[in-house]
């Protein structure tokens, strides 16, 4: 069995939107209360409260805070389960997850999740039935394949108050009988001013949507500066700013989906570096804005699942592999090329002249195919 989510735009009326926002706030409150109880119990007596223990506290919270009874009770339970998942990820040393923190209205995502119980969630032709909300108008942009079972939904409110619902389906996956051809492979080297350079010498050329929207965004933010905080005009202006950010994010996501789909359809094996994008995006590196505007991590995520669905491979080379400093012709390592200002260099051993990015992409492809070959040899032996 496998899972896949479809995301739909919904159009709740005013009362439904108010209930959605109330549910989001209630789930955030319950999450913070559960986090406080868990931390306090461990600090006072060394007791570790399980997710089940925290869910058992919900009836008492509902009696104390009666407004919690107005929202979907399953959504409140799910917020506690999310806390349990956050702690499990924190204690998993392989994931390097941070310790769970308190959620705030200003910084946290406005969303809540609920699960299907007794057919309480249904998808129609132009609507979705959700718990407590009833029938909500929706644009069903993708038909659900026959045999897929709806498991849960996540309602998300953007900062400009557009609302989406992600529907998670369970389906029986059939293994893809496809053998990737190593000859049909490509290496991708991350490029701050163009998303990537491939091993054939093609630069992707990222459109830089955020930089294009900076002027419009700056004017909108200056307008906000002259509004009184909390006033109607202030809220209207914040909605305008949020709309600009959402439009930029949607443009970037659309571009990355199309580019990853093109690569997944064209190649059997895609080779990339295992990069530390947090370090690359730090302010002191001078590449923070370009790195965030490129969306490399999102691109790799899209590429990974598209290749997997087609029975193809995404191979990562080691994080400390010297792809830029290694000559792709003779294999000599030239330490001076560590300097990012050097864009073209000549190998002292064989005399080959290299473009920094193309040479790195070629080396990434070679190293990834070597890793794949070693894995296949181990399987045979």
Beta strands, then each sheet from edge to edge (+ up, - down):
strand 1: 2-11
strand 2: 110-115
strand 3: 122-123
strand 4: 127-130
strand 5: 134-139
strand 6: 149-157
strand 7: 163-171
strand 8: 185-191
strand 9: 195-198
strand 10: 269-273
strand 11: 313-317
strand 12: 344-346
strand 13: 353-355
sheet 1: 2+ 6- 7+ 1- 5+ 4- 3+
sheet 2: 9+ 8- 10- 11-
sheet 3: 12+ 13-
end
